[in-house]
Amino acid sequence: MLFKSTLTDPGLHAMAVNAIMLSIVVNLADRGVTMTQTPLEILSDRITNAHTRIQQEHADINPVVGVNRQMRASGIPADAITIDCLRTNRRILIILHDHAPDLVRYQFGQRNTDPEVDFEAMKMHKVSEQQLYEWMVQTFS
């Protein structure tokens, strides 16, 4: 049991449980996580913010972002996100597996070649807007 109340009044017990749950939700929200967002939605928001900064600060890069759900359609429980630079022909490929929602697998490559077998991995909370921005600048400049 995670929580054992010593309160004998059921009303006070319910209030205490609600306060604890609210505290957990607020703590997660402070870390940028909400209970309703999927890993794909969380990462998409971060990519959108990084993309906006890139467009403001590096007009020559102009990345194109896409979400590919063909893996899921083929029975693989994962989504792919591509961030492409048409000028340099480079790509950042990100894979989000359902069985590891706290991990982001990524690879830097070329748009016109198949991805390598091995991917790097990073915890979701470390793949911040700033991290994505830096990947785009370093990969596409």
DSSP file (Angstrom, degrees, kcal/mol; ACC not computed):
  #  RESIDUE AA STRUCTURE BP1 BP2  ACC     N-H-->O    O-->H-N    N-H-->O    O-->H-N    TCO  KAPPA ALPHA  PHI   PSI    X-CA   Y-CA   Z-CA
    1    1 A M              0   0    0      0, 0.0     3,-0.1     0, 0.0     0, 0.0   0.000 360.0 360.0 360.0 129.6    0.0    0.0    0.0
    2    2 A L        +     0   0    0      1,-0.2     2,-0.4     0, 0.0     0, 0.0   0.799 360.0  25.9 -80.0 -30.5    1.4    3.4   -1.0
    3    3 A F        -     0   0    0      2,-0.0     2,-0.5     0, 0.0    -1,-0.2  -0.983  60.5-174.8-141.4 124.3   -0.6    5.5    1.3
    4    4 A K        -     0   0    0     -2,-0.4     2,-0.3    -3,-0.1     0, 0.0  -0.968  19.0-145.9-121.5 117.3   -2.2    4.5    4.6
    5    5 A S        -     0   0    0     -2,-0.5     8,-0.1     1,-0.1    -2,-0.0  -0.588  15.2-167.9 -83.3 139.1   -4.4    7.1    6.2
    6    6 A T        +     0   0    0     -2,-0.3     2,-0.3     7,-0.0    -1,-0.1   0.323  57.2 113.4-100.9   4.6   -4.5    7.5   10.0
    7    7 A L        -     0   0    0      1,-0.1    -2,-0.1     2,-0.1     6,-0.0  -0.608  49.9-165.7 -77.7 133.0   -7.6    9.8    9.6
    8    8 A T        +     0   0    0     -2,-0.3    -1,-0.1     5,-0.0     3,-0.1   0.718  67.2  84.7 -91.9 -23.1  -10.7    8.2   11.0
    9    9 A D  S  > S-     0   0    0      1,-0.2     4,-2.5     2,-0.0     3,-0.2  -0.712  70.9-148.9 -81.8 119.8  -13.2   10.7    9.4
   10   10 A P  H  > S+     0   0    0      0, 0.0     4,-2.4     0, 0.0     5,-0.2   0.843  97.0  54.7 -58.8 -34.0  -13.9    9.6    5.9
   11   11 A G  H  > S+     0   0    0      2,-0.2     4,-2.0     1,-0.2     5,-0.1   0.917 110.4  44.6 -65.5 -43.3  -14.4   13.2    4.7
   12   12 A L  H  > S+     0   0    0      2,-0.2     4,-2.4    -3,-0.2    -1,-0.2   0.876 111.3  54.6 -67.6 -37.3  -10.9   14.2    6.0
   13   13 A H  H  X S+     0   0    0     -4,-2.5     4,-2.4     2,-0.2    -2,-0.2   0.942 108.8  47.6 -60.4 -47.4   -9.5   11.0    4.5
   14   14 A A  H  X S+     0   0    0     -4,-2.4     4,-2.5     1,-0.2    -2,-0.2   0.892 111.4  51.1 -62.0 -40.1  -10.9   11.9    1.0
   15   15 A M  H  X S+     0   0    0     -4,-2.0     4,-2.3     2,-0.2    -1,-0.2   0.905 110.1  49.6 -64.0 -40.4   -9.6   15.5    1.3
   16   16 A A  H  X S+     0   0    0     -4,-2.4     4,-2.1     2,-0.2    -2,-0.2   0.919 111.2  48.2 -64.9 -43.4   -6.1   14.2    2.2
   17   17 A V  H  X S+     0   0    0     -4,-2.4     4,-2.5     1,-0.2    -2,-0.2   0.924 111.9  50.0 -63.3 -43.9   -6.0   11.8   -0.7
   18   18 A N  H  X S+     0   0    0     -4,-2.5     4,-2.5     1,-0.2    -1,-0.2   0.892 109.5  51.6 -61.4 -39.7   -7.2   14.6   -3.1
   19   19 A A  H  X S+     0   0    0     -4,-2.3     4,-2.1     2,-0.2    -1,-0.2   0.895 110.5  48.4 -64.1 -40.1   -4.5   16.9   -1.7
   20   20 A I  H  X S+     0   0    0     -4,-2.1     4,-2.1     2,-0.2    -2,-0.2   0.929 112.0  48.5 -65.9 -45.2   -1.8   14.2   -2.4
   21   21 A M  H  X S+     0   0    0     -4,-2.5     4,-2.4     1,-0.2    -2,-0.2   0.910 111.1  50.5 -61.9 -42.6   -3.1   13.6   -5.9
   22   22 A L  H  X S+     0   0    0     -4,-2.5     4,-2.7     1,-0.2    -1,-0.2   0.903 108.3  53.2 -61.3 -41.2   -3.1   17.3   -6.6
   23   23 A S  H  X S+     0   0    0     -4,-2.1     4,-2.3     2,-0.2    -1,-0.2   0.895 109.2  48.8 -61.0 -41.0    0.5   17.6   -5.3
   24   24 A I  H  X S+     0   0    0     -4,-2.1     4,-2.5     2,-0.2    -2,-0.2   0.932 112.2  47.9 -64.6 -46.3    1.6   14.8   -7.7
   25   25 A V  H  X S+     0   0    0     -4,-2.4     4,-2.5     1,-0.2    -2,-0.2   0.908 113.0  48.2 -62.2 -42.8   -0.1   16.4  -10.7
   26   26 A V  H  X S+     0   0    0     -4,-2.7     4,-2.4     2,-0.2    -1,-0.2   0.905 110.7  51.8 -64.3 -41.3    1.4   19.8   -9.9
   27   27 A N  H  X S+     0   0    0     -4,-2.3     4,-0.9    -5,-0.2    -2,-0.2   0.923 112.4  45.3 -61.5 -44.7    4.8   18.2   -9.5
   28   28 A L  H ><>S+     0   0    0     -4,-2.5     5,-2.7     1,-0.2     3,-0.7   0.903 111.4  52.9 -64.9 -40.6    4.5   16.5  -12.9
   29   29 A A  H ><5S+     0   0    0     -4,-2.5     3,-1.7     1,-0.3    -2,-0.2   0.878 103.3  57.5 -63.3 -37.2    3.3   19.8  -14.4
   30   30 A D  H 3<5S+     0   0    0     -4,-2.4    -1,-0.3     1,-0.3    -2,-0.2   0.782 106.4  50.6 -62.4 -26.0    6.3   21.6  -13.0
   31   31 A R  T <<5S-     0   0    0     -4,-0.9    -1,-0.3    -3,-0.7    -2,-0.2   0.366 126.0-103.0 -92.1   3.7    8.4   19.1  -15.0
   32   32 A G  T < 5S+     0   0    0     -3,-1.7     2,-0.4     1,-0.3    -3,-0.2   0.631  84.3 120.7  86.8  14.1    6.5   19.7  -18.2
   33   33 A V      < -     0   0    0     -5,-2.7     2,-0.3    -6,-0.1    -1,-0.3  -0.931  39.5-170.7-114.6 133.5    4.4   16.5  -18.0
   34   34 A T    >   -     0   0    0     -2,-0.4     3,-0.6    -3,-0.1     8,-0.1  -0.849  32.4-120.5-116.3 160.3    0.7   16.4  -17.9
   35   35 A M  T 3  S+     0   0    0     -2,-0.3    -1,-0.1     1,-0.2   -10,-0.0   0.707 110.1  49.5 -71.2 -19.1   -1.5   13.4  -17.2
   36   36 A T  T 3  S+     0   0    0      2,-0.1     2,-0.3     0, 0.0    -1,-0.2   0.577  89.1  94.1 -99.4  -9.9   -3.2   13.7  -20.6
   37   37 A Q    <   -     0   0    0     -3,-0.6    -3,-0.1     4,-0.1     0, 0.0  -0.663  62.8-144.0 -89.8 137.3   -0.3   14.1  -22.9
   38   38 A T     >  -     0   0    0     -2,-0.3     4,-2.6     1,-0.1     5,-0.2  -0.498  32.8-104.5 -84.9 163.4    1.3   11.1  -24.7
   39   39 A P  H  > S+     0   0    0      0, 0.0     4,-2.7     0, 0.0     5,-0.2   0.884 124.0  54.4 -55.6 -37.6    5.0   11.0  -25.3
   40   40 A L  H  > S+     0   0    0      1,-0.2     4,-2.4     2,-0.2     5,-0.1   0.911 109.8  46.2 -63.1 -42.3    4.4   11.9  -29.0
   41   41 A E  H  > S+     0   0    0      2,-0.2     4,-2.1     1,-0.2    -1,-0.2   0.906 112.7  50.0 -66.9 -41.6    2.4   15.0  -27.9
   42   42 A I  H  X S+     0   0    0     -4,-2.6     4,-1.8     1,-0.2    -2,-0.2   0.950 115.1  42.6 -61.2 -49.8    5.0   16.0  -25.4
   43   43 A L  H  X S+     0   0    0     -4,-2.7     4,-2.8     1,-0.2     5,-0.2   0.876 110.9  56.2 -67.5 -36.9    7.8   15.7  -27.9
   44   44 A S  H  X S+     0   0    0     -4,-2.4     4,-2.5    -5,-0.2    -1,-0.2   0.899 106.6  50.6 -60.9 -40.8    5.8   17.3  -30.7
   45   45 A D  H  X S+     0   0    0     -4,-2.1     4,-2.1     2,-0.2    -1,-0.2   0.921 111.9  47.2 -62.3 -43.6    5.3   20.4  -28.5
   46   46 A R  H  X S+     0   0    0     -4,-1.8     4,-2.5     2,-0.2    -2,-0.2   0.906 112.3  49.3 -65.4 -41.4    9.0   20.6  -27.8
   47   47 A I  H  X S+     0   0    0     -4,-2.8     4,-3.1     2,-0.2     5,-0.2   0.912 108.7  53.6 -64.0 -42.1    9.9   20.2  -31.5
   48   48 A T  H  X S+     0   0    0     -4,-2.5     4,-2.1     1,-0.2    -1,-0.2   0.921 111.1  45.8 -58.7 -44.7    7.3   22.9  -32.4
   49   49 A N  H  X S+     0   0    0     -4,-2.1     4,-1.9     2,-0.2    -1,-0.2   0.910 114.7  46.8 -66.2 -42.3    9.0   25.3  -30.0
   50   50 A A  H  X S+     0   0    0     -4,-2.5     4,-2.4     1,-0.2    -2,-0.2   0.905 111.3  52.6 -65.3 -40.6   12.5   24.5  -31.1
   51   51 A H  H  X S+     0   0    0     -4,-3.1     4,-2.5     1,-0.2    -2,-0.2   0.897 106.7  52.8 -61.6 -42.0   11.4   24.8  -34.8
   52   52 A T  H  X S+     0   0    0     -4,-2.1     4,-1.6    -5,-0.2    -1,-0.2   0.916 110.1  47.9 -60.5 -44.0   10.0   28.2  -34.1
   53   53 A R  H  X S+     0   0    0     -4,-1.9     4,-2.5     2,-0.2     5,-0.3   0.906 109.8  52.9 -62.9 -41.9   13.3   29.3  -32.6
   54   54 A I  H  X S+     0   0    0     -4,-2.4     4,-3.3     1,-0.2     7,-0.2   0.933 108.4  49.9 -59.3 -46.3   15.2   27.9  -35.6
   55   55 A Q  H  < S+     0   0    0     -4,-2.5    -1,-0.2     1,-0.2    -2,-0.2   0.845 114.9  44.8 -62.4 -33.6   13.0   29.8  -38.0
   56   56 A Q  H  < S+     0   0    0     -4,-1.6     3,-0.2    -5,-0.2    -1,-0.2   0.859 127.0  26.8 -76.8 -36.3   13.6   33.0  -36.0
   57   57 A E  H  < S+     0   0    0     -4,-2.5    -2,-0.2     1,-0.2    -3,-0.2   0.644 129.3  33.5-105.7 -18.4   17.4   32.6  -35.6
   58   58 A H    >X  +     0   0    0     -4,-3.3     3,-1.9    -5,-0.3     4,-1.0  -0.582  57.6 169.3-140.5  72.3   18.5   30.5  -38.5
   59   59 A A  T 34 S+     0   0    0      1,-0.3    -1,-0.1    -3,-0.2    -4,-0.1   0.748  76.2  63.9 -59.6 -24.5   16.4   31.3  -41.6
   60   60 A D  T 34 S+     0   0    0      1,-0.1    -1,-0.3    -3,-0.1    27,-0.1   0.677  98.7  54.1 -75.2 -16.6   18.8   29.3  -43.8
   61   61 A I  T <4  +     0   0    0     -3,-1.9    26,-0.4    -7,-0.2    25,-0.2   0.960  67.7 170.6 -83.7 -55.2   18.0   26.0  -42.0
   62   62 A N     <  -     0   0    0     -4,-1.0    24,-0.4    -8,-0.2    25,-0.1   0.909  24.5-153.3  44.4  66.6   14.2   25.8  -42.3
   63   63 A P        -     0   0    0      0, 0.0     2,-0.5     0, 0.0    22,-0.2  -0.293   6.2-139.0 -69.2 152.9   13.6   22.3  -41.1
   64   64 A V  E     -A   84   0A   0     20,-2.9    20,-3.0     2,-0.0     2,-0.4  -0.966  17.8-157.4-112.8 123.8   10.6   20.2  -42.2
   65   65 A V  E     +A   83   0A   0     -2,-0.5     2,-0.3    18,-0.2    18,-0.2  -0.847  14.6 174.5-107.2 136.1    9.0   18.1  -39.4
   66   66 A G  E     -A   82   0A   0     16,-2.6    16,-2.8    -2,-0.4     2,-0.5  -0.994  24.2-144.8-139.9 147.6    6.8   15.1  -40.1
   67   67 A V  E     -A   81   0A   0     -2,-0.3     2,-0.5    14,-0.2    14,-0.2  -0.955  18.0-163.6-109.7 127.5    5.1   12.4  -38.0
   68   68 A N  E     +A   80   0A   0     12,-3.5    12,-2.4    -2,-0.5     3,-0.3  -0.951  16.9 175.7-116.6 120.4    5.1    9.0  -39.5
   69   69 A R     >  +     0   0    0     -2,-0.5     4,-2.1    10,-0.2     5,-0.2   0.143  51.1 108.3-107.4  17.6    2.7    6.4  -38.2
   70   70 A Q  H  > S+     0   0    0      1,-0.2     4,-1.4     2,-0.2     6,-0.2   0.812  74.3  58.6 -67.2 -29.4    3.5    3.7  -40.7
   71   71 A M  H  4>S+     0   0    0     -3,-0.3     5,-2.8     2,-0.2     3,-0.3   0.941 108.2  46.1 -61.9 -45.2    5.3    1.6  -38.2
   72   72 A R  H >45S+     0   0    0      6,-0.6     3,-1.7     1,-0.2    -2,-0.2   0.903 109.7  53.8 -62.9 -42.5    2.2    1.5  -36.1
   73   73 A A  H 3<5S+     0   0    0     -4,-2.1    -1,-0.2     1,-0.3    -2,-0.2   0.773 106.9  53.8 -63.3 -25.6    0.1    0.6  -39.2
   74   74 A S  T 3<5S-     0   0    0     -4,-1.4    -1,-0.3    -3,-0.3    -2,-0.2   0.355 128.5 -97.2 -90.3   4.9    2.5   -2.3  -39.8
   75   75 A G  T < 5S+     0   0    0     -3,-1.7    -3,-0.2     1,-0.3    -2,-0.1   0.483  85.5 127.0  95.0   3.2    2.0   -3.7  -36.3
   76   76 A I      < -     0   0    0     -5,-2.8     2,-2.7    -6,-0.2    -1,-0.3  -0.852  61.7-133.3 -94.2 121.2    5.0   -2.1  -34.6
   77   77 A P  S    S+     0   0    0      0, 0.0    21,-3.2     0, 0.0    22,-0.4  -0.364  71.1  92.2 -76.6  69.3    3.9   -0.2  -31.5
   78   78 A A  E     - B   0  97A   0     -2,-2.7    -6,-0.6    19,-0.2     2,-0.3  -0.989  59.6-141.6-155.6 157.5    5.9    2.9  -32.3
   79   79 A D  E     - B   0  96A   0     17,-2.1    17,-2.8    -2,-0.3     2,-0.4  -0.921  15.0-146.0-121.5 150.9    5.8    6.3  -34.0
   80   80 A A  E     -AB  68  95A   0    -12,-2.4   -12,-3.5    -2,-0.3     2,-0.4  -0.935   6.6-164.6-117.6 141.1    8.5    8.0  -36.0
   81   81 A I  E     -AB  67  94A   0     13,-2.9    13,-2.9    -2,-0.4     2,-0.4  -0.993   8.2-162.5-121.0 130.0    9.3   11.7  -36.2
   82   82 A T  E     -AB  66  93A   0    -16,-2.8   -16,-2.6    -2,-0.4     2,-0.5  -0.929   9.2-169.7-112.4 138.6   11.5   13.1  -38.9
   83   83 A I  E     -AB  65  92A   0      9,-2.3     9,-2.5    -2,-0.4     2,-0.3  -0.964  21.9-175.7-123.5 110.5   13.1   16.5  -38.9
   84   84 A D  E     -AB  64  91A   0    -20,-3.0   -20,-2.9    -2,-0.5     2,-0.5  -0.781  25.5-154.2-112.7 149.2   14.6   17.1  -42.3
   85   85 A C  E  >> - B   0  90A   0      5,-2.4     4,-1.7    -2,-0.3     5,-0.7  -0.972   6.3-166.0-118.3 113.2   16.7   19.9  -43.9
   86   86 A L  T  45S+     0   0    0     -2,-0.5    -1,-0.1   -24,-0.4   -24,-0.1   0.834  86.0  56.8 -68.2 -32.5   16.1   20.0  -47.6
   87   87 A R  T  45S+     0   0    0    -26,-0.4    -1,-0.2     1,-0.2   -26,-0.1   0.902 120.8  26.2 -66.4 -42.4   19.1   22.3  -48.2
   88   88 A T  T  45S-     0   0    0    -27,-0.2    -1,-0.2     2,-0.1    -2,-0.2   0.558  97.9-130.6 -98.6 -10.0   21.6   19.9  -46.6
   89   89 A N  T  <5 +     0   0    0     -4,-1.7    22,-2.6     1,-0.2    23,-0.4   0.715  61.1 139.4  64.6  23.1   19.7   16.6  -47.2
   90   90 A R  E   < -BC  85 110A   0     -5,-0.7    -5,-2.4    20,-0.3     2,-0.4  -0.635  34.4-161.1 -98.5 157.4   20.2   15.7  -43.6
   91   91 A R  E     -BC  84 109A   0     18,-3.0    18,-3.0    -2,-0.2     2,-0.5  -0.994  18.4-153.4-140.0 142.1   17.7   14.1  -41.3
   92   92 A I  E     -BC  83 108A   0     -9,-2.5    -9,-2.3    -2,-0.4     2,-0.5  -0.985  23.0-162.7-107.8 121.3   17.1   13.6  -37.6
   93   93 A L  E     -BC  82 107A   0     14,-3.0    14,-1.8    -2,-0.5     2,-0.4  -0.925   6.2-171.9-110.0 126.0   15.0   10.5  -37.1
   94   94 A I  E     -BC  81 106A   0    -13,-2.9   -13,-2.9    -2,-0.5     2,-0.4  -0.963   3.6-164.7-120.5 132.5   13.2   10.0  -33.7
   95   95 A I  E     -BC  80 105A   0     10,-3.1    10,-2.2    -2,-0.4     2,-0.6  -0.968   3.6-166.0-119.5 131.0   11.5    6.8  -32.7
   96   96 A L  E     -B   79   0A   0    -17,-2.8   -17,-2.1    -2,-0.4     2,-0.4  -0.954  11.0-160.7-116.3 110.9    9.0    6.6  -29.8
   97   97 A H  E >   -B   78   0A   0     -2,-0.6     3,-1.2     3,-0.4   -19,-0.2  -0.740  18.0-140.4 -92.5 136.9    8.2    3.0  -28.7
   98   98 A D  T 3  S+     0   0    0    -21,-3.2    -1,-0.1    -2,-0.4   -20,-0.1   0.851 102.5  58.8 -61.3 -34.7    5.1    2.3  -26.7
   99   99 A H  T 3  S+     0   0    0    -22,-0.4    -1,-0.2     1,-0.3     3,-0.1   0.597 116.0  34.0 -74.9  -9.2    7.0   -0.3  -24.6
  100  100 A A    X   +     0   0    0     -3,-1.2     3,-2.0     3,-0.1    -3,-0.4  -0.496  67.8 163.3-140.1  67.7    9.5    2.4  -23.5
  101  101 A P  T 3  S+     0   0    0      0, 0.0    -2,-0.1     0, 0.0    -1,-0.1   0.663  74.8  58.5 -66.3 -15.0    7.6    5.7  -23.2
  102  102 A D  T 3  S+     0   0    0     -3,-0.1    22,-3.1    22,-0.1     2,-0.4   0.409  96.8  77.6 -93.3   3.0   10.3    7.3  -21.2
  103  103 A L  E <   - D   0 123A   0     -3,-2.0     2,-0.5    20,-0.3    -6,-0.4  -0.911  59.8-159.7-116.6 141.3   13.0    6.8  -23.9
  104  104 A V  E     - D   0 122A   0     18,-3.0    18,-2.0    -2,-0.4     2,-0.4  -0.979  10.4-158.7-114.5 121.3   13.6    8.7  -27.1
  105  105 A R  E     +CD  95 121A   0    -10,-2.2   -10,-3.1    -2,-0.5     2,-0.3  -0.845  20.8 173.5 -98.8 137.2   15.6    6.8  -29.7
  106  106 A Y  E     -CD  94 120A   0     14,-2.1    14,-2.4    -2,-0.4     2,-0.3  -0.958  18.1-174.1-146.1 160.0   17.2    9.0  -32.3
  107  107 A Q  E     -C   93   0A   0    -14,-1.8   -14,-3.0    -2,-0.3     2,-0.5  -0.985  18.2-139.7-154.8 142.0   19.6    8.9  -35.2
  108  108 A F  E     +C   92   0A   0     -2,-0.3     2,-0.2   -16,-0.2   -16,-0.2  -0.909  47.1 121.8-104.6 130.6   21.3   11.5  -37.4
  109  109 A G  E     -C   91   0A   0    -18,-3.0   -18,-3.0    -2,-0.5     2,-0.3  -0.780  57.2 -59.9-159.3-157.8   21.5   10.6  -41.1
  110  110 A Q  E >   -C   90   0A   0    -20,-0.3     3,-1.0    -2,-0.2   -20,-0.3  -0.795  33.2-131.0-106.3 148.4   20.6   11.5  -44.7
  111  111 A R  T 3  S+     0   0    0    -22,-2.6   -21,-0.1    -2,-0.3    -1,-0.1   0.839 106.0  49.6 -64.9 -34.0   17.1   11.9  -46.1
  112  112 A N  T 3  S+     0   0    0    -23,-0.4     2,-0.3     2,-0.1    -1,-0.2   0.243 101.4  72.6 -96.9  13.7   17.8    9.7  -49.1
  113  113 A T  S <  S-     0   0    0     -3,-1.0     3,-0.1     3,-0.0    -3,-0.0  -0.924  85.4-103.8-125.5 154.2   19.3    6.7  -47.2
  114  114 A D        -     0   0    0     -2,-0.3    -4,-0.2     1,-0.1    -2,-0.1  -0.405  47.2 -99.0 -69.4 149.1   17.8    4.0  -45.0
  115  115 A P        -     0   0    0      0, 0.0    -1,-0.1     0, 0.0     4,-0.1  -0.296  38.2-107.4 -66.4 154.6   18.4    4.4  -41.3
  116  116 A E        -     0   0    0      2,-0.2    -7,-0.0     1,-0.1    -3,-0.0  -0.274  26.5-115.1 -71.3 167.2   21.1    2.5  -39.6
  117  117 A V  S    S+     0   0    0     -2,-0.0     2,-0.3     2,-0.0    -1,-0.1   0.890  95.2  68.2 -72.8 -40.7   20.1   -0.4  -37.3
  118  118 A D        -     0   0    0      0, 0.0     2,-0.3     0, 0.0    -2,-0.2  -0.634  63.7-170.7 -90.1 138.5   21.5    1.1  -34.1
  119  119 A F        -     0   0    0     -2,-0.3   -12,-0.2   -12,-0.1     2,-0.1  -0.916  22.7-122.0-121.3 149.1   19.9    4.2  -32.5
  120  120 A E  E     -D  106   0A   0    -14,-2.4   -14,-2.1    -2,-0.3     2,-0.4  -0.479  30.8-148.4 -76.5 161.0   21.1    6.4  -29.7
  121  121 A A  E     +D  105   0A   0    -16,-0.2     2,-0.3    -2,-0.1   -16,-0.2  -0.993  18.7 175.1-137.7 145.5   18.7    6.7  -26.7
  122  122 A M  E     -D  104   0A   0    -18,-2.0   -18,-3.0    -2,-0.4     5,-0.1  -0.994  39.4 -97.7-146.0 144.5   18.0    9.4  -24.2
  123  123 A K  E >>  -D  103   0A   0     -2,-0.3     3,-1.5   -20,-0.2     4,-0.8  -0.352  36.2-120.2 -60.9 142.5   15.4    9.8  -21.4
  124  124 A M  G >4 S+     0   0    0    -22,-3.1     3,-1.1     1,-0.3    -1,-0.1   0.873 110.9  57.4 -54.0 -43.0   12.4   11.8  -22.5
  125  125 A H  G 34 S+     0   0    0    -23,-0.3    -1,-0.3     1,-0.3   -22,-0.1   0.714 104.0  54.0 -67.3 -17.6   12.9   14.5  -19.9
  126  126 A K  G <4 S+     0   0    0     -3,-1.5     2,-1.9     1,-0.2    -1,-0.3   0.652  86.2  83.2 -88.2 -16.2   16.3   15.2  -21.2
  127  127 A V  S << S+     0   0    0     -3,-1.1    -1,-0.2    -4,-0.8   -81,-0.1  -0.578  71.2 166.4 -87.3  77.0   15.1   15.7  -24.8
  128  128 A S     >  -     0   0    0     -2,-1.9     4,-2.4     1,-0.1     5,-0.2  -0.245  55.4 -98.4 -85.7 172.8   14.2   19.3  -24.1
  129  129 A E  H  > S+     0   0    0      1,-0.2     4,-2.5     2,-0.2     5,-0.2   0.912 127.4  51.1 -55.9 -43.1   13.3   22.1  -26.5
  130  130 A Q  H  > S+     0   0    0      2,-0.2     4,-2.6     1,-0.2    -1,-0.2   0.905 108.2  50.8 -63.6 -42.3   16.9   23.3  -26.1
  131  131 A Q  H  > S+     0   0    0      2,-0.2     4,-2.4     1,-0.2    -1,-0.2   0.926 112.2  46.9 -61.7 -44.8   18.3   19.9  -26.9
  132  132 A L  H  X S+     0   0    0     -4,-2.4     4,-2.3     2,-0.2    -2,-0.2   0.900 111.1  52.2 -63.4 -41.9   16.2   19.6  -30.0
  133  133 A Y  H  X S+     0   0    0     -4,-2.5     4,-2.5    -5,-0.2    -2,-0.2   0.933 110.6  47.7 -58.4 -47.8   17.2   23.1  -31.1
  134  134 A E  H  X S+     0   0    0     -4,-2.6     4,-2.8     1,-0.2     5,-0.3   0.893 109.6  52.8 -64.0 -40.3   20.9   22.2  -30.6
  135  135 A W  H  X S+     0   0    0     -4,-2.4     4,-2.7     1,-0.2     5,-0.3   0.930 111.2  47.3 -59.4 -44.2   20.5   19.0  -32.6
  136  136 A M  H  X S+     0   0    0     -4,-2.3     4,-2.5     2,-0.2     5,-0.2   0.928 114.3  45.8 -65.3 -44.5   18.9   21.0  -35.5
  137  137 A V  H  X S+     0   0    0     -4,-2.5     4,-1.5     1,-0.2    -2,-0.2   0.946 117.8  42.7 -63.3 -47.7   21.6   23.7  -35.5
  138  138 A Q  H  < S+     0   0    0     -4,-2.8    -2,-0.2    -5,-0.2    -1,-0.2   0.875 120.5  41.3 -67.6 -38.2   24.5   21.2  -35.3
  139  139 A T  H  < S+     0   0    0     -4,-2.7    -1,-0.2    -5,-0.3    -2,-0.2   0.854 123.5  34.5 -79.1 -36.2   23.0   18.7  -37.8
  140  140 A F  H  <        0   0    0     -4,-2.5    -2,-0.2    -5,-0.3    -3,-0.2   0.532 360.0 360.0-103.2  -7.2   21.7   21.2  -40.4
  141  141 A S     <        0   0    0     -4,-1.5    -1,-0.2    -5,-0.2    -2,-0.1   0.487 360.0 360.0 -83.2 360.0   24.2   24.0  -40.3
